[in-house]
Amino acid sequence: MVKVVAKGYFYEDKTEEAIKMYEELVEKTRMEEGCIAYNLFRDTKDGSILTMIEEWENQGSLDKHMKTEHFTRLVPLIGKLRKSSELNIYELVL
Protein backbone atom coordinates (compact mmCIF):
# COMPACT_ATOMS: atom_id res chain seq x y z
CA MET A 1 0.00 0.00 0.00
CA VAL A 2 1.17 3.51 -0.86
CA LYS A 3 -0.05 6.73 0.77
CA VAL A 4 0.45 10.17 -0.81
CA VAL A 5 0.17 13.49 1.02
CA ALA A 6 0.24 16.43 -1.40
CA LYS A 7 -0.04 19.78 0.40
CA GLY A 8 -0.54 23.05 -1.45
CA TYR A 9 -0.25 26.60 -0.16
CA PHE A 10 -2.59 28.54 -2.44
CA TYR A 11 -2.91 32.23 -3.19
CA GLU A 12 -5.87 33.26 -1.04
CA ASP A 13 -7.91 34.53 -3.98
CA LYS A 14 -7.27 31.30 -5.94
CA THR A 15 -8.29 28.64 -3.42
CA GLU A 16 -11.90 28.29 -4.59
CA GLU A 17 -10.79 28.11 -8.22
CA ALA A 18 -8.40 25.31 -7.26
CA ILE A 19 -11.15 23.42 -5.46
CA LYS A 20 -13.29 23.50 -8.61
CA MET A 21 -10.43 21.94 -10.58
CA TYR A 22 -9.88 19.36 -7.87
CA GLU A 23 -13.55 18.31 -8.17
CA GLU A 24 -12.92 16.83 -11.62
CA LEU A 25 -9.58 15.34 -10.58
CA VAL A 26 -11.12 13.61 -7.56
CA GLU A 27 -14.15 12.32 -9.47
CA LYS A 28 -12.09 10.77 -12.26
CA THR A 29 -9.29 9.48 -10.04
CA ARG A 30 -11.65 7.63 -7.71
CA MET A 31 -12.68 5.50 -10.70
CA GLU A 32 -9.11 4.40 -11.44
CA GLU A 33 -8.00 0.85 -10.82
CA GLY A 34 -5.86 0.66 -7.69
CA CYS A 35 -7.26 3.81 -6.07
CA ILE A 36 -8.33 3.06 -2.50
CA ALA A 37 -8.93 6.65 -1.37
CA TYR A 38 -8.49 10.09 -2.92
CA ASN A 39 -9.65 13.00 -0.78
CA LEU A 40 -9.07 16.74 -0.64
CA PHE A 41 -8.84 18.42 2.76
CA ARG A 42 -8.76 22.10 3.76
CA ASP A 43 -6.75 23.25 6.76
CA THR A 44 -9.05 24.36 9.59
CA LYS A 45 -6.80 27.27 10.61
CA ASP A 46 -5.71 28.47 7.17
CA GLY A 47 -8.26 27.99 4.40
CA SER A 48 -5.67 28.61 1.69
CA ILE A 49 -3.93 25.31 2.52
CA LEU A 50 -5.37 22.32 0.65
CA THR A 51 -4.06 18.80 1.11
CA MET A 52 -4.77 15.79 -1.07
CA ILE A 53 -4.47 12.52 0.85
CA GLU A 54 -4.36 9.49 -1.40
CA GLU A 55 -4.16 5.76 -0.85
CA TRP A 56 -3.13 3.36 -3.62
CA GLU A 57 -2.89 -0.42 -3.79
CA ASN A 58 0.72 -0.20 -4.99
CA GLN A 59 3.32 2.05 -6.63
CA GLY A 60 2.32 0.83 -10.08
CA SER A 61 -1.23 2.12 -9.59
CA LEU A 62 0.12 5.50 -8.50
CA ASP A 63 2.48 5.62 -11.48
CA LYS A 64 -0.42 4.93 -13.88
CA HIS A 65 -2.48 7.66 -12.19
CA MET A 66 0.24 10.24 -12.76
CA LYS A 67 0.11 9.50 -16.52
CA THR A 68 -3.66 9.84 -16.93
CA GLU A 69 -5.15 12.60 -19.08
CA HIS A 70 -6.95 14.25 -16.18
CA PHE A 71 -3.82 14.28 -13.98
CA THR A 72 -1.46 15.61 -16.67
CA ARG A 73 -4.00 18.29 -17.67
CA LEU A 74 -5.29 19.47 -14.27
CA VAL A 75 -2.26 19.26 -11.97
CA PRO A 76 -0.21 21.85 -13.91
CA LEU A 77 -3.22 24.21 -13.94
CA ILE A 78 -3.73 23.77 -10.20
CA GLY A 79 0.00 24.36 -9.71
CA LYS A 80 -0.31 27.86 -11.19
CA LEU A 81 -2.76 28.78 -8.41
CA ARG A 82 -0.45 28.00 -5.49
CA LYS A 83 2.58 29.64 -3.93
CA SER A 84 4.29 26.39 -3.01
CA SER A 85 3.68 22.72 -2.35
CA GLU A 86 4.99 19.66 -0.56
CA LEU A 87 4.73 16.05 -1.71
CA ASN A 88 5.38 13.03 0.43
CA ILE A 89 4.93 9.41 -0.69
CA TYR A 90 4.83 6.76 2.00
CA GLU A 91 4.89 2.98 1.93
CA LEU A 92 3.19 0.93 4.62
CA VAL A 93 5.64 -0.38 7.20
CA LEU A 94 3.42 -2.04 9.83
C-alpha positions in Angstrom: 0.0 0.0 0.0 1.2 3.5 -0.9 0.0 6.7 0.8 0.5 10.2 -0.8 0.2 13.5 1.0 0.2 16.4 -1.4 0.0 19.8 0.4 -0.5 23.1 -1.4 -0.2 26.6 -0.2 -2.6 28.5 -2.4 -2.9 32.2 -3.2 -5.9 33.3 -1.0 -7.9 34.5 -4.0 -7.3 31.3 -5.9 -8.3 28.6 -3.4 -11.9 28.3 -4.6 -10.8 28.1 -8.2 -8.4 25.3 -7.3 -11.2 23.4 -5.5 -13.3 23.5 -8.6 -10.4 21.9 -10.6 -9.9 19.4 -7.9 -13.5 18.3 -8.2 -12.9 16.8 -11.6 -9.6 15.3 -10.6 -11.1 13.6 -7.6 -14.1 12.3 -9.5 -12.1 10.8 -12.3 -9.3 9.5 -10.0 -11.7 7.6 -7.7 -12.7 5.5 -10.7 -9.1 4.4 -11.4 -8.0 0.8 -10.8 -5.9 0.7 -7.7 -7.3 3.8 -6.1 -8.3 3.1 -2.5 -8.9 6.7 -1.4 -8.5 10.1 -2.9 -9.7 13.0 -0.8 -9.1 16.7 -0.6 -8.8 18.4 2.8 -8.8 22.1 3.8 -6.7 23.3 6.8 -9.0 24.4 9.6 -6.8 27.3 10.6 -5.7 28.5 7.2 -8.3 28.0 4.4 -5.7 28.6 1.7 -3.9 25.3 2.5 -5.4 22.3 0.7 -4.1 18.8 1.1 -4.8 15.8 -1.1 -4.5 12.5 0.9 -4.4 9.5 -1.4 -4.2 5.8 -0.9 -3.1 3.4 -3.6 -2.9 -0.4 -3.8 0.7 -0.2 -5.0 3.3 2.0 -6.6 2.3 0.8 -10.1 -1.2 2.1 -9.6 0.1 5.5 -8.5 2.5 5.6 -11.5 -0.4 4.9 -13.9 -2.5 7.7 -12.2 0.2 10.2 -12.8 0.1 9.5 -16.5 -3.7 9.8 -16.9 -5.1 12.6 -19.1 -6.9 14.3 -16.2 -3.8 14.3 -14.0 -1.5 15.6 -16.7 -4.0 18.3 -17.7 -5.3 19.5 -14.3 -2.3 19.3 -12.0 -0.2 21.8 -13.9 -3.2 24.2 -13.9 -3.7 23.8 -10.2 0.0 24.4 -9.7 -0.3 27.9 -11.2 -2.8 28.8 -8.4 -0.5 28.0 -5.5 2.6 29.6 -3.9 4.3 26.4 -3.0 3.7 22.7 -2.4 5.0 19.7 -0.6 4.7 16.0 -1.7 5.4 13.0 0.4 4.9 9.4 -0.7 4.8 6.8 2.0 4.9 3.0 1.9 3.2 0.9 4.6 5.6 -0.4 7.2 3.4 -2.0 9.8 
